[in-house]
Amino acid sequence: MTDPFGPVIVEATTPEGHSIRIRQFTATQVYLETGYDRKGNERYLEIRRLYKSVRGARMAAARFFEVSLNWERPQKEA
């Protein structure tokens, strides 16, 4: 099964333990993706999903959670 969104650019974890990822959606847009709950459903957070830049998505996530998030590049799978 292929992922409808592009590769993960950066990811972070909130103080509550939610994982957040920024994926390349198109050549000019990125997608802010939240983690999944134990049933496998994407967690619903009232936050916009598509942004023009990674910086915009990172700033929106920081404002939403009201904390500075530590963004890291994902680990390469072996």
N, CA, C, O and CB atoms as a CASP TS submission, in Angstrom:
PFRMAT TS
TARGET T0000
AUTHOR 0000-0000-0000
METHOD Language model
MODEL 1
PARENT N/A
ATOM      1  N   MET     1       0.846  -1.181   0.000  1.00  0.00           N
ATOM      2  CA  MET     1       0.000   0.000   0.000  1.00  0.00           C
ATOM      3  C   MET     1       0.887   1.238   0.000  1.00  0.00           C
ATOM      4  O   MET     1       1.790   1.353   0.829  1.00  0.00           O
ATOM      5  CB  MET     1      -0.960   0.001   1.221  1.00  0.00           C
ATOM      6  N   THR     2       0.641   2.160  -0.915  1.00  0.00           N
ATOM      7  CA  THR     2       1.449   3.362  -0.986  1.00  0.00           C
ATOM      8  C   THR     2       0.841   4.456  -0.130  1.00  0.00           C
ATOM      9  O   THR     2      -0.374   4.517   0.058  1.00  0.00           O
ATOM     10  CB  THR     2       1.592   3.831  -2.430  1.00  0.00           C
ATOM     11  N   ASP     3       1.697   5.312   0.383  1.00  0.00           N
ATOM     12  CA  ASP     3       1.263   6.417   1.218  1.00  0.00           C
ATOM     13  C   ASP     3       0.770   7.539   0.308  1.00  0.00           C
ATOM     14  O   ASP     3       1.492   7.927  -0.611  1.00  0.00           O
ATOM     15  CB  ASP     3       2.415   6.908   2.151  1.00  0.00           C
ATOM     16  N   PRO     4      -0.448   8.084   0.529  1.00  0.00           N
ATOM     17  CA  PRO     4      -0.943   9.148  -0.339  1.00  0.00           C
ATOM     18  C   PRO     4      -0.170  10.449  -0.184  1.00  0.00           C
ATOM     19  O   PRO     4      -0.228  11.315  -1.057  1.00  0.00           O
ATOM     20  CB  PRO     4      -2.396   9.395  -0.061  1.00  0.00           C
ATOM     21  N   PHE     5       0.547  10.592   0.911  1.00  0.00           N
ATOM     22  CA  PHE     5       1.357  11.775   1.134  1.00  0.00           C
ATOM     23  C   PHE     5       2.812  11.420   0.893  1.00  0.00           C
ATOM     24  O   PHE     5       3.171  10.244   0.845  1.00  0.00           O
ATOM     25  CB  PHE     5       1.151  12.336   2.560  1.00  0.00           C
ATOM     26  N   GLY     6       3.633  12.416   0.744  1.00  0.00           N
ATOM     27  CA  GLY     6       5.037  12.181   0.451  1.00  0.00           C
ATOM     28  C   GLY     6       5.842  11.781   1.672  1.00  0.00           C
ATOM     29  O   GLY     6       5.288  11.434   2.715  1.00  0.00           O
ATOM     30  N   PRO     7       7.150  11.834   1.525  1.00  0.00           N
ATOM     31  CA  PRO     7       8.033  11.414   2.614  1.00  0.00           C
ATOM     32  C   PRO     7       7.997  12.371   3.805  1.00  0.00           C
ATOM     33  O   PRO     7       7.691  13.555   3.664  1.00  0.00           O
ATOM     34  CB  PRO     7       9.453  11.293   2.104  1.00  0.00           C
ATOM     35  N   VAL     8       8.315  11.831   4.974  1.00  0.00           N
ATOM     36  CA  VAL     8       8.381  12.640   6.196  1.00  0.00           C
ATOM     37  C   VAL     8       9.640  13.494   6.137  1.00  0.00           C
ATOM     38  O   VAL     8      10.734  12.986   5.888  1.00  0.00           O
ATOM     39  CB  VAL     8       8.374  11.739   7.481  1.00  0.00           C
ATOM     40  N   ILE     9       9.480  14.791   6.369  1.00  0.00           N
ATOM     41  CA  ILE     9      10.615  15.715   6.363  1.00  0.00           C
ATOM     42  C   ILE     9      11.180  15.842   7.772  1.00  0.00           C
ATOM     43  O   ILE     9      12.373  15.628   7.991  1.00  0.00           O
ATOM     44  CB  ILE     9      10.193  17.105   5.818  1.00  0.00           C
ATOM     45  N   VAL    10      10.313  16.195   8.734  1.00  0.00           N
ATOM     46  CA  VAL    10      10.708  16.301  10.145  1.00  0.00           C
ATOM     47  C   VAL    10       9.571  15.777  11.014  1.00  0.00           C
ATOM     48  O   VAL    10       8.421  15.705  10.580  1.00  0.00           O
ATOM     49  CB  VAL    10      11.063  17.779  10.526  1.00  0.00           C
ATOM     50  N   GLU    11       9.912  15.413  12.247  1.00  0.00           N
ATOM     51  CA  GLU    11       8.901  14.929  13.185  1.00  0.00           C
ATOM     52  C   GLU    11       9.240  15.408  14.588  1.00  0.00           C
ATOM     53  O   GLU    11      10.392  15.714  14.896  1.00  0.00           O
ATOM     54  CB  GLU    11       8.801  13.382  13.147  1.00  0.00           C
ATOM     55  N   ALA    12       8.206  15.468  15.440  1.00  0.00           N
ATOM     56  CA  ALA    12       8.380  15.910  16.826  1.00  0.00           C
ATOM     57  C   ALA    12       7.362  15.193  17.699  1.00  0.00           C
ATOM     58  O   ALA    12       6.423  14.573  17.201  1.00  0.00           O
ATOM     59  CB  ALA    12       8.226  17.460  16.952  1.00  0.00           C
ATOM     60  N   THR    13       7.562  15.287  19.004  1.00  0.00           N
ATOM     61  CA  THR    13       6.623  14.735  19.979  1.00  0.00           C
ATOM     62  C   THR    13       6.243  15.850  20.941  1.00  0.00           C
ATOM     63  O   THR    13       7.109  16.578  21.427  1.00  0.00           O
ATOM     64  CB  THR    13       7.237  13.508  20.744  1.00  0.00           C
ATOM     65  N   THR    14       4.950  15.983  21.217  1.00  0.00           N
ATOM     66  CA  THR    14       4.480  17.023  22.128  1.00  0.00           C
ATOM     67  C   THR    14       4.693  16.572  23.569  1.00  0.00           C
ATOM     68  O   THR    14       4.940  15.391  23.812  1.00  0.00           O
ATOM     69  CB  THR    14       2.984  17.349  21.872  1.00  0.00           C
ATOM     70  N   PRO    15       4.602  17.494  24.531  1.00  0.00           N
ATOM     71  CA  PRO    15       4.734  17.099  25.935  1.00  0.00           C
ATOM     72  C   PRO    15       3.683  16.074  26.370  1.00  0.00           C
ATOM     73  O   PRO    15       3.918  15.314  27.309  1.00  0.00           O
ATOM     74  CB  PRO    15       4.639  18.324  26.819  1.00  0.00           C
ATOM     75  N   GLU    16       2.524  16.043  25.695  1.00  0.00           N
ATOM     76  CA  GLU    16       1.475  15.068  26.020  1.00  0.00           C
ATOM     77  C   GLU    16       1.742  13.715  25.380  1.00  0.00           C
ATOM     78  O   GLU    16       1.019  12.754  25.646  1.00  0.00           O
ATOM     79  CB  GLU    16       0.116  15.587  25.571  1.00  0.00           C
ATOM     80  N   GLY    17       2.762  13.626  24.547  1.00  0.00           N
ATOM     81  CA  GLY    17       3.098  12.360  23.910  1.00  0.00           C
ATOM     82  C   GLY    17       2.551  12.178  22.506  1.00  0.00           C
ATOM     83  O   GLY    17       2.709  11.105  21.923  1.00  0.00           O
ATOM     84  N   HIS    18       1.904  13.208  21.943  1.00  0.00           N
ATOM     85  CA  HIS    18       1.401  13.122  20.574  1.00  0.00           C
ATOM     86  C   HIS    18       2.564  13.255  19.596  1.00  0.00           C
ATOM     87  O   HIS    18       3.436  14.105  19.773  1.00  0.00           O
ATOM     88  CB  HIS    18       0.331  14.217  20.306  1.00  0.00           C
ATOM     89  N   SER    19       2.574  12.425  18.580  1.00  0.00           N
ATOM     90  CA  SER    19       3.605  12.579  17.557  1.00  0.00           C
ATOM     91  C   SER    19       3.054  13.427  16.421  1.00  0.00           C
ATOM     92  O   SER    19       1.882  13.319  16.061  1.00  0.00           O
ATOM     93  CB  SER    19       4.085  11.196  17.032  1.00  0.00           C
ATOM     94  N   ILE    20       3.906  14.264  15.865  1.00  0.00           N
ATOM     95  CA  ILE    20       3.547  15.148  14.761  1.00  0.00           C
ATOM     96  C   ILE    20       4.618  14.990  13.693  1.00  0.00           C
ATOM     97  O   ILE    20       5.810  14.966  13.997  1.00  0.00           O
ATOM     98  CB  ILE    20       3.415  16.648  15.229  1.00  0.00           C
ATOM     99  N   ARG    21       4.190  14.883  12.450  1.00  0.00           N
ATOM    100  CA  ARG    21       5.126  14.766  11.339  1.00  0.00           C
ATOM    101  C   ARG    21       4.769  15.788  10.273  1.00  0.00           C
ATOM    102  O   ARG    21       3.598  16.116  10.081  1.00  0.00           O
ATOM    103  CB  ARG    21       5.117  13.333  10.752  1.00  0.00           C
ATOM    104  N   ILE    22       5.781  16.287   9.584  1.00  0.00           N
ATOM    105  CA  ILE    22       5.554  17.157   8.434  1.00  0.00           C
ATOM    106  C   ILE    22       6.014  16.389   7.210  1.00  0.00           C
ATOM    107  O   ILE    22       7.168  15.972   7.117  1.00  0.00           O
ATOM    108  CB  ILE    22       6.311  18.535   8.575  1.00  0.00           C
ATOM    109  N   ARG    23       5.080  16.207   6.259  1.00  0.00           N
ATOM    110  CA  ARG    23       5.367  15.463   5.031  1.00  0.00           C
ATOM    111  C   ARG    23       5.337  16.401   3.832  1.00  0.00           C
ATOM    112  O   ARG    23       4.621  17.403   3.835  1.00  0.00           O
ATOM    113  CB  ARG    23       4.355  14.312   4.838  1.00  0.00           C
ATOM    114  N   GLN    24       6.111  16.072   2.815  1.00  0.00           N
ATOM    115  CA  GLN    24       6.049  16.807   1.557  1.00  0.00           C
ATOM    116  C   GLN    24       4.786  16.361   0.840  1.00  0.00           C
ATOM    117  O   GLN    24       4.661  15.182   0.509  1.00  0.00           O
ATOM    118  CB  GLN    24       7.330  16.565   0.673  1.00  0.00           C
ATOM    119  N   PHE    25       3.840  17.268   0.588  1.00  0.00           N
ATOM    120  CA  PHE    25       2.561  16.922  -0.033  1.00  0.00           C
ATOM    121  C   PHE    25       2.638  17.103  -1.544  1.00  0.00           C
ATOM    122  O   PHE    25       2.377  16.170  -2.303  1.00  0.00           O
ATOM    123  CB  PHE    25       1.422  17.783   0.551  1.00  0.00           C
ATOM    124  N   THR    26       2.996  18.301  -1.973  1.00  0.00           N
ATOM    125  CA  THR    26       3.250  18.579  -3.388  1.00  0.00           C
ATOM    126  C   THR    26       4.554  19.351  -3.449  1.00  0.00           C
ATOM    127  O   THR    26       5.219  19.539  -2.430  1.00  0.00           O
ATOM    128  CB  THR    26       2.063  19.385  -4.062  1.00  0.00           C
ATOM    129  N   ALA    27       4.917  19.794  -4.633  1.00  0.00           N
ATOM    130  CA  ALA    27       6.163  20.549  -4.769  1.00  0.00           C
ATOM    131  C   ALA    27       6.108  21.869  -4.007  1.00  0.00           C
ATOM    132  O   ALA    27       7.146  22.403  -3.617  1.00  0.00           O
ATOM    133  CB  ALA    27       6.461  20.812  -6.241  1.00  0.00           C
ATOM    134  N   THR    28       4.900  22.401  -3.791  1.00  0.00           N
ATOM    135  CA  THR    28       4.774  23.705  -3.137  1.00  0.00           C
ATOM    136  C   THR    28       4.029  23.666  -1.807  1.00  0.00           C
ATOM    137  O   THR    28       3.792  24.720  -1.215  1.00  0.00           O
ATOM    138  CB  THR    28       4.079  24.652  -4.053  1.00  0.00           C
ATOM    139  N   GLN    29       3.653  22.480  -1.317  1.00  0.00           N
ATOM    140  CA  GLN    29       2.913  22.396  -0.060  1.00  0.00           C
ATOM    141  C   GLN    29       3.444  21.269   0.813  1.00  0.00           C
ATOM    142  O   GLN    29       3.940  20.253   0.325  1.00  0.00           O
ATOM    143  CB  GLN    29       1.424  22.193  -0.329  1.00  0.00           C
ATOM    144  N   VAL    30       3.323  21.482   2.129  1.00  0.00           N
ATOM    145  CA  VAL    30       3.652  20.427   3.088  1.00  0.00           C
ATOM    146  C   VAL    30       2.400  20.122   3.899  1.00  0.00           C
ATOM    147  O   VAL    30       1.506  20.960   4.010  1.00  0.00           O
ATOM    148  CB  VAL    30       4.843  20.849   4.024  1.00  0.00           C
ATOM    149  N   TYR    31       2.338  18.920   4.463  1.00  0.00           N
ATOM    150  CA  TYR    31       1.178  18.434   5.204  1.00  0.00           C
ATOM    151  C   TYR    31       1.588  18.180   6.645  1.00  0.00           C
ATOM    152  O   TYR    31       2.558  17.467   6.902  1.00  0.00           O
ATOM    153  CB  TYR    31       0.595  17.144   4.558  1.00  0.00           C
ATOM    154  N   LEU    32       0.849  18.763   7.589  1.00  0.00           N
ATOM    155  CA  LEU    32       1.089  18.556   9.012  1.00  0.00           C
ATOM    156  C   LEU    32       0.238  17.376   9.454  1.00  0.00           C
ATOM    157  O   LEU    32      -0.991  17.451   9.442  1.00  0.00           O
ATOM    158  CB  LEU    32       0.762  19.844   9.850  1.00  0.00           C
ATOM    159  N   GLU    33       0.887  16.293   9.843  1.00  0.00           N
ATOM    160  CA  GLU    33       0.208  15.041  10.169  1.00  0.00           C
ATOM    161  C   GLU    33       0.358  14.755  11.654  1.00  0.00           C
ATOM    162  O   GLU    33       1.455  14.854  12.204  1.00  0.00           O
ATOM    163  CB  GLU    33       0.771  13.867   9.329  1.00  0.00           C
ATOM    164  N   THR    34      -0.750  14.400  12.306  1.00  0.00           N
ATOM    165  CA  THR    34      -0.687  14.047  13.718  1.00  0.00           C
ATOM    166  C   THR    34      -0.554  12.545  13.865  1.00  0.00           C
ATOM    167  O   THR    34      -0.732  11.804  12.898  1.00  0.00           O
ATOM    168  CB  THR    34      -1.930  14.554  14.469  1.00  0.00           C
ATOM    169  N   GLY    35      -0.244  12.096  15.058  1.00  0.00           N
ATOM    170  CA  GLY    35      -0.086  10.672  15.320  1.00  0.00           C
ATOM    171  C   GLY    35      -1.423   9.947  15.313  1.00  0.00           C
ATOM    172  O   GLY    35      -2.461  10.528  14.998  1.00  0.00           O
ATOM    173  N   TYR    36      -1.379   8.687  15.661  1.00  0.00           N
ATOM    174  CA  TYR    36      -2.567   7.846  15.650  1.00  0.00           C
ATOM    175  C   TYR    36      -2.893   7.374  17.063  1.00  0.00           C
ATOM    176  O   TYR    36      -2.002   7.207  17.895  1.00  0.00           O
ATOM    177  CB  TYR    36      -2.372   6.643  14.713  1.00  0.00           C
ATOM    178  N   ASP    37      -4.183   7.162  17.320  1.00  0.00           N
ATOM    179  CA  ASP    37      -4.580   6.639  18.623  1.00  0.00           C
ATOM    180  C   ASP    37      -4.442   5.120  18.633  1.00  0.00           C
ATOM    181  O   ASP    37      -4.014   4.528  17.642  1.00  0.00           O
ATOM    182  CB  ASP    37      -6.031   7.057  18.964  1.00  0.00           C
ATOM    183  N   ARG    38      -4.799   4.494  19.739  1.00  0.00           N
ATOM    184  CA  ARG    38      -4.577   3.046  19.850  1.00  0.00           C
ATOM    185  C   ARG    38      -5.472   2.233  18.925  1.00  0.00           C
ATOM    186  O   ARG    38      -5.195   1.057  18.688  1.00  0.00           O
ATOM    187  CB  ARG    38      -4.799   2.601  21.273  1.00  0.00           C
ATOM    188  N   LYS    39      -6.542   2.831  18.395  1.00  0.00           N
ATOM    189  CA  LYS    39      -7.406   2.140  17.432  1.00  0.00           C
ATOM    190  C   LYS    39      -6.896   2.282  15.997  1.00  0.00           C
ATOM    191  O   LYS    39      -7.439   1.664  15.082  1.00  0.00           O
ATOM    192  CB  LYS    39      -8.831   2.680  17.528  1.00  0.00           C
ATOM    193  N   GLY    40      -5.864   3.087  15.799  1.00  0.00           N
ATOM    194  CA  GLY    40      -5.316   3.278  14.465  1.00  0.00           C
ATOM    195  C   GLY    40      -5.881   4.474  13.722  1.00  0.00           C
ATOM    196  O   GLY    40      -5.552   4.688  12.555  1.00  0.00           O
ATOM    197  N   ASN    41      -6.733   5.261  14.383  1.00  0.00           N
ATOM    198  CA  ASN    41      -7.298   6.450  13.759  1.00  0.00           C
ATOM    199  C   ASN    41      -6.381   7.639  13.994  1.00  0.00           C
ATOM    200  O   ASN    41      -5.748   7.750  15.043  1.00  0.00           O
ATOM    201  CB  ASN    41      -8.709   6.740  14.304  1.00  0.00           C
ATOM    202  N   GLU    42      -6.315   8.532  13.003  1.00  0.00           N
ATOM    203  CA  GLU    42      -5.498   9.725  13.175  1.00  0.00           C
ATOM    204  C   GLU    42      -6.115  10.594  14.263  1.00  0.00           C
ATOM    205  O   GLU    42      -7.327  10.809  14.278  1.00  0.00           O
ATOM    206  CB  GLU    42      -5.370  10.512  11.841  1.00  0.00           C
ATOM    207  N   ARG    43      -5.278  11.096  15.178  1.00  0.00           N
ATOM    208  CA  ARG    43      -5.775  11.956  16.257  1.00  0.00           C
ATOM    209  C   ARG    43      -6.326  13.239  15.641  1.00  0.00           C
ATOM    210  O   ARG    43      -5.716  13.819  14.743  1.00  0.00           O
ATOM    211  CB  ARG    43      -4.643  12.277  17.299  1.00  0.00           C
ATOM    212  N   TYR    44      -7.463  13.666  16.121  1.00  0.00           N
ATOM    213  CA  TYR    44      -8.075  14.885  15.608  1.00  0.00           C
ATOM    214  C   TYR    44      -7.611  16.064  16.443  1.00  0.00           C
ATOM    215  O   TYR    44      -7.835  16.107  17.653  1.00  0.00           O
ATOM    216  CB  TYR    44      -9.618  14.780  15.615  1.00  0.00           C
ATOM    217  N   LEU    45      -6.980  16.998  15.809  1.00  0.00           N
ATOM    218  CA  LEU    45      -6.583  18.243  16.448  1.00  0.00           C
ATOM    219  C   LEU    45      -7.068  19.374  15.556  1.00  0.00           C
ATOM    220  O   LEU    45      -6.918  19.305  14.336  1.00  0.00           O
ATOM    221  CB  LEU    45      -5.025  18.313  16.680  1.00  0.00           C
ATOM    222  N   GLU    46      -7.642  20.405  16.140  1.00  0.00           N
ATOM    223  CA  GLU    46      -8.140  21.514  15.335  1.00  0.00           C
ATOM    224  C   GLU    46      -6.973  22.379  14.904  1.00  0.00           C
ATOM    225  O   GLU    46      -6.680  23.407  15.513  1.00  0.00           O
ATOM    226  CB  GLU    46      -9.180  22.349  16.115  1.00  0.00           C
ATOM    227  N   ILE    47      -6.326  21.950  13.861  1.00  0.00           N
ATOM    228  CA  ILE    47      -5.185  22.673  13.332  1.00  0.00           C
ATOM    229  C   ILE    47      -5.184  22.495  11.821  1.00  0.00           C
ATOM    230  O   ILE    47      -5.499  21.421  11.308  1.00  0.00           O
ATOM    231  CB  ILE    47      -3.846  22.175  13.968  1.00  0.00           C
ATOM    232  N   ARG    48      -4.830  23.543  11.129  1.00  0.00           N
ATOM    233  CA  ARG    48      -4.791  23.478   9.675  1.00  0.00           C
ATOM    234  C   ARG    48      -3.768  22.447   9.235  1.00  0.00           C
ATOM    235  O   ARG    48      -2.774  22.248   9.933  1.00  0.00           O
ATOM    236  CB  ARG    48      -4.465  24.854   9.071  1.00  0.00           C
ATOM    237  N   ARG    49      -3.971  21.790   8.112  1.00  0.00           N
ATOM    238  CA  ARG    49      -3.105  20.697   7.689  1.00  0.00           C
ATOM    239  C   ARG    49      -2.123  21.050   6.583  1.00  0.00           C
ATOM    240  O   ARG    49      -0.989  20.570   6.607  1.00  0.00           O
ATOM    241  CB  ARG    49      -3.935  19.568   7.244  1.00  0.00           C
ATOM    242  N   LEU    50      -2.516  21.873   5.610  1.00  0.00           N
ATOM    243  CA  LEU    50      -1.633  22.183   4.484  1.00  0.00           C
ATOM    244  C   LEU    50      -0.982  23.544   4.664  1.00  0.00           C
ATOM    245  O   LEU    50      -1.645  24.520   5.015  1.00  0.00           O
ATOM    246  CB  LEU    50      -2.410  22.143   3.165  1.00  0.00           C
ATOM    247  N   TYR    51       0.325  23.601   4.419  1.00  0.00           N
ATOM    248  CA  TYR    51       1.093  24.832   4.551  1.00  0.00           C
ATOM    249  C   TYR    51       1.999  25.000   3.343  1.00  0.00           C
ATOM    250  O   TYR    51       2.316  24.032   2.652  1.00  0.00           O
ATOM    251  CB  TYR    51       1.919  24.831   5.853  1.00  0.00           C
ATOM    252  N   LYS    52       2.413  26.234   3.096  1.00  0.00           N
ATOM    253  CA  LYS    52       3.296  26.511   1.964  1.00  0.00           C
ATOM    254  C   LYS    52       4.745  26.179   2.275  1.00  0.00           C
ATOM    255  O   LYS    52       5.544  25.971   1.362  1.00  0.00           O
ATOM    256  CB  LYS    52       3.182  27.963   1.558  1.00  0.00           C
ATOM    257  N   SER    53       5.092  26.129   3.559  1.00  0.00           N
ATOM    258  CA  SER    53       6.487  25.865   3.914  1.00  0.00           C
ATOM    259  C   SER    53       6.568  25.040   5.193  1.00  0.00           C
ATOM    260  O   SER    53       5.624  24.986   5.982  1.00  0.00           O
ATOM    261  CB  SER    53       7.262  27.185   4.082  1.00  0.00           C
ATOM    262  N   VAL    54       7.703  24.408   5.376  1.00  0.00           N
ATOM    263  CA  VAL    54       7.958  23.651   6.602  1.00  0.00           C
ATOM    264  C   VAL    54       7.977  24.609   7.785  1.00  0.00           C
ATOM    265  O   VAL    54       7.469  24.287   8.858  1.00  0.00           O
ATOM    266  CB  VAL    54       9.299  22.864   6.509  1.00  0.00           C
ATOM    267  N   ARG    55       8.555  25.771   7.591  1.00  0.00           N
ATOM    268  CA  ARG    55       8.627  26.754   8.669  1.00  0.00           C
ATOM    269  C   ARG    55       7.228  27.153   9.143  1.00  0.00           C
ATOM    270  O   ARG    55       6.985  27.245  10.346  1.00  0.00           O
ATOM    271  CB  ARG    55       9.404  27.994   8.207  1.00  0.00           C
ATOM    272  N   GLY    56       6.311  27.390   8.207  1.00  0.00           N
ATOM    273  CA  GLY    56       4.940  27.747   8.565  1.00  0.00           C
ATOM    274  C   GLY    56       4.248  26.645   9.351  1.00  0.00           C
ATOM    275  O   GLY    56       3.540  26.921  10.319  1.00  0.00           O
ATOM    276  N   ALA    57       4.448  25.405   8.941  1.00  0.00           N
ATOM    277  CA  ALA    57       3.843  24.268   9.642  1.00  0.00           C
ATOM    278  C   ALA    57       4.427  24.124  11.046  1.00  0.00           C
ATOM    279  O   ALA    57       3.699  23.844  11.998  1.00  0.00           O
ATOM    280  CB  ALA    57       4.055  22.967   8.843  1.00  0.00           C
ATOM    281  N   ARG    58       5.742  24.314  11.173  1.00  0.00           N
ATOM    282  CA  ARG    58       6.380  24.212  12.486  1.00  0.00           C
ATOM    283  C   ARG    58       5.884  25.304  13.426  1.00  0.00           C
ATOM    284  O   ARG    58       5.613  25.046  14.599  1.00  0.00           O
ATOM    285  CB  ARG    58       7.903  24.294  12.348  1.00  0.00           C
ATOM    286  N   MET    59       5.765  26.526  12.906  1.00  0.00           N
ATOM    287  CA  MET    59       5.285  27.639  13.726  1.00  0.00           C
ATOM    288  C   MET    59       3.841  27.416  14.171  1.00  0.00           C
ATOM    289  O   MET    59       3.496  27.704  15.317  1.00  0.00           O
ATOM    290  CB  MET    59       5.400  28.958  12.952  1.00  0.00           C
ATOM    291  N   ALA    60       2.997  26.908  13.278  1.00  0.00           N
ATOM    292  CA  ALA    60       1.595  26.649  13.624  1.00  0.00           C
ATOM    293  C   ALA    60       1.486  25.582  14.711  1.00  0.00           C
ATOM    294  O   ALA    60       0.681  25.716  15.633  1.00  0.00           O
ATOM    295  CB  ALA    60       0.806  26.213  12.378  1.00  0.00           C
ATOM    296  N   ALA    61       2.281  24.536  14.609  1.00  0.00           N
ATOM    297  CA  ALA    61       2.256  23.477  15.619  1.00  0.00           C
ATOM    298  C   ALA    61       2.720  24.018  16.971  1.00  0.00           C
ATOM    299  O   ALA    61       2.139  23.687  18.004  1.00  0.00           O
ATOM    300  CB  ALA    61       3.143  22.291  15.184  1.00  0.00           C
ATOM    301  N   ALA    62       3.761  24.847  16.967  1.00  0.00           N
ATOM    302  CA  ALA    62       4.257  25.426  18.218  1.00  0.00           C
ATOM    303  C   ALA    62       3.203  26.334  18.853  1.00  0.00           C
ATOM    304  O   ALA    62       3.027  26.323  20.071  1.00  0.00           O
ATOM    305  CB  ALA    62       5.555  26.217  17.966  1.00  0.00           C
ATOM    306  N   ARG    63       2.507  27.112  18.036  1.00  0.00           N
ATOM    307  CA  ARG    63       1.448  27.976  18.568  1.00  0.00           C
ATOM    308  C   ARG    63       0.287  27.150  19.113  1.00  0.00           C
ATOM    309  O   ARG    63      -0.280  27.476  20.156  1.00  0.00           O
ATOM    310  CB  ARG    63       0.943  28.936  17.481  1.00  0.00           C
ATOM    311  N   PHE    64      -0.061  26.087  18.405  1.00  0.00           N
ATOM    312  CA  PHE    64      -1.192  25.258  18.828  1.00  0.00           C
ATOM    313  C   PHE    64      -0.915  24.604  20.179  1.00  0.00           C
ATOM    314  O   PHE    64      -1.778  24.608  21.058  1.00  0.00           O
ATOM    315  CB  PHE    64      -1.492  24.182  17.774  1.00  0.00           C
ATOM    316  N   PHE    65       0.276  24.044  20.351  1.00  0.00           N
ATOM    317  CA  PHE    65       0.607  23.348  21.596  1.00  0.00           C
ATOM    318  C   PHE    65       1.192  24.274  22.651  1.00  0.00           C
ATOM    319  O   PHE    65       1.396  23.856  23.790  1.00  0.00           O
ATOM    320  CB  PHE    65       1.578  22.231  21.316  1.00  0.00           C
ATOM    321  N   GLU    66       1.464  25.520  22.293  1.00  0.00           N
ATOM    322  CA  GLU    66       1.987  26.537  23.201  1.00  0.00           C
ATOM    323  C   GLU    66       3.300  26.137  23.857  1.00  0.00           C
ATOM    324  O   GLU    66       3.571  26.509  24.998  1.00  0.00           O
ATOM    325  CB  GLU    66       0.975  26.836  24.261  1.00  0.00           C
ATOM    326  N   VAL    67       4.109  25.381  23.132  1.00  0.00           N
ATOM    327  CA  VAL    67       5.446  25.014  23.599  1.00  0.00           C
ATOM    328  C   VAL    67       6.383  25.000  22.395  1.00  0.00           C
ATOM    329  O   VAL    67       5.949  24.911  21.247  1.00  0.00           O
ATOM    330  CB  VAL    67       5.438  23.622  24.325  1.00  0.00           C
ATOM    331  N   SER    68       7.654  25.088  22.683  1.00  0.00           N
ATOM    332  CA  SER    68       8.651  24.938  21.630  1.00  0.00           C
ATOM    333  C   SER    68       8.881  23.444  21.409  1.00  0.00           C
ATOM    334  O   SER    68       9.219  22.721  22.345  1.00  0.00           O
ATOM    335  CB  SER    68       9.991  25.673  22.000  1.00  0.00           C
ATOM    336  N   LEU    69       8.700  22.986  20.175  1.00  0.00           N
ATOM    337  CA  LEU    69       8.852  21.564  19.867  1.00  0.00           C
ATOM    338  C   LEU    69      10.247  21.289  19.329  1.00  0.00           C
ATOM    339  O   LEU    69      10.822  22.113  18.618  1.00  0.00           O
ATOM    340  CB  LEU    69       7.789  21.109  18.851  1.00  0.00           C
ATOM    341  N   ASN    70      10.780  20.143  19.668  1.00  0.00           N
ATOM    342  CA  ASN    70      12.099  19.733  19.198  1.00  0.00           C
ATOM    343  C   ASN    70      11.920  18.889  17.932  1.00  0.00           C
ATOM    344  O   ASN    70      11.592  17.705  18.016  1.00  0.00           O
ATOM    345  CB  ASN    70      12.874  18.934  20.306  1.00  0.00           C
ATOM    346  N   TRP    71      12.133  19.494  16.770  1.00  0.00           N
ATOM    347  CA  TRP    71      11.935  18.814  15.488  1.00  0.00           C
ATOM    348  C   TRP    71      13.204  18.076  15.095  1.00  0.00           C
ATOM    349  O   TRP    71      14.306  18.607  15.230  1.00  0.00           O
ATOM    350  CB  TRP    71      11.532  19.820  14.385  1.00  0.00           C
ATOM    351  N   GLU    72      13.046  16.863  14.614  1.00  0.00           N
ATOM    352  CA  GLU    72      14.191  16.047  14.184  1.00  0.00           C
ATOM    353  C   GLU    72      13.868  15.366  12.869  1.00  0.00           C
ATOM    354  O   GLU    72      12.708  15.090  12.565  1.00  0.00           O
ATOM    355  CB  GLU    72      14.561  14.993  15.259  1.00  0.00           C
ATOM    356  N   ARG    73      14.897  15.100  12.100  1.00  0.00           N
ATOM    357  CA  ARG    73      14.707  14.328  10.871  1.00  0.00           C
ATOM    358  C   ARG    73      14.448  12.877  11.265  1.00  0.00           C
ATOM    359  O   ARG    73      15.031  12.384  12.231  1.00  0.00           O
ATOM    360  CB  ARG    73      15.957  14.445   9.914  1.00  0.00           C
ATOM    361  N   PRO    74      13.574  12.187  10.523  1.00  0.00           N
ATOM    362  CA  PRO    74      13.277  10.787  10.872  1.00  0.00           C
ATOM    363  C   PRO    74      14.484   9.884  10.663  1.00  0.00           C
ATOM    364  O   PRO    74      15.331  10.141   9.808  1.00  0.00           O
ATOM    365  CB  PRO    74      12.101  10.271  10.043  1.00  0.00           C
ATOM    366  N   GLN    75      14.547   8.827  11.456  1.00  0.00           N
ATOM    367  CA  GLN    75      15.625   7.851  11.324  1.00  0.00           C
ATOM    368  C   GLN    75      15.412   7.027  10.063  1.00  0.00           C
ATOM    369  O   GLN    75      14.289   6.628   9.754  1.00  0.00           O
ATOM    370  CB  GLN    75      15.699   6.933  12.569  1.00  0.00           C
ATOM    371  N   LYS    76      16.485   6.779   9.344  1.00  0.00           N
ATOM    372  CA  LYS    76      16.398   5.935   8.144  1.00  0.00           C
ATOM    373  C   LYS    76      16.123   4.503   8.569  1.00  0.00           C
ATOM    374  O   LYS    76      16.742   3.991   9.503  1.00  0.00           O
ATOM    375  CB  LYS    76      17.708   6.017   7.296  1.00  0.00           C
ATOM    376  N   GLU    77      15.185   3.856   7.872  1.00  0.00           N
ATOM    377  CA  GLU    77      14.885   2.459   8.171  1.00  0.00           C
ATOM    378  C   GLU    77      15.899   1.568   7.482  1.00  0.00           C
ATOM    379  O   GLU    77      16.248   1.795   6.323  1.00  0.00           O
ATOM    380  CB  GLU    77      13.451   2.091   7.732  1.00  0.00           C
ATOM    381  N   ALA    78      16.373   0.554   8.192  1.00  0.00           N
ATOM    382  CA  ALA    78      17.402  -0.330   7.642  1.00  0.00           C
ATOM    383  C   ALA    78      16.831  -1.347   6.690  1.00  0.00           C
ATOM    384  O   ALA    78      17.570  -2.165   6.142  1.00  0.00           O
ATOM    385  CB  ALA    78      18.132  -1.037   8.748  1.00  0.00           C
TER
END
